[in-house]
Structure formats: structure tokens, C-alpha cells
Amino acid sequence: MAQSCAVCGKQSQMSTVRVKLRGKFNPTSKTRRYPNLQWARLANGKRVKVCTRCMKKKLAEKKA
């Protein structure tokens, strides 16, 4: 729950980078990419973790 957006539910994703060397793809390990979550305050006053995409849409207001 801590690594997901409280508004849209965006979570981490697995990603790979394919490295090509002399015409062949080398085996590479997978990496996990996390969303850019920030603390924000909802309209009812609760503090939740919200992704920056939702903050730009003004679904939650950032209180610094």
C-alpha cells in the first residue's frame, strides 16, 4: 500500500533494458521502477501518498 498512489492506484512496474553486444542481446537483470509518490493532503484533511500525475491534475493539493 505504501508504494501505490491513493488516488489512481499506480504501482511499481518491472522493466528490463536489452543490451546488444556484437549482434546478440546479453542477458540482463530486471529492475523495478517506482512511481513518483509525494505526500499530499486530500480535501478532507487526510495525508496520503499521491503520484505527481494526480497532483498535476489537481486531484490532491500539496501542502508544503
GILINSUL-V739856 format. One line per field, one symbol per residue. ss: DSSP state (@ for helix, = for strand, . for the rest). phi: phi as a letter, one per 20 degrees, with the letter a starting at -180 (. if undefined). psi: psi as a letter, one per 30 degrees, with the letter a starting at -180 (. if undefined). A space follows every 50 residues. Layout:
BEGIN
ss->???
phi->???
psi->???
END
This chain:
BEGIN
ss->............===...===..===....===...=====.....==== =@@@@@....=...
phi->.fdcffednfcfcebcdedeclnceffcfecdddfeecfbdffenfecec fffffffmfbdede
psi->efhlkfefgkalkkllkjkkjhfkkkkllklkkkljklklklfffkklkk lfeeeefhfkkkj.
END
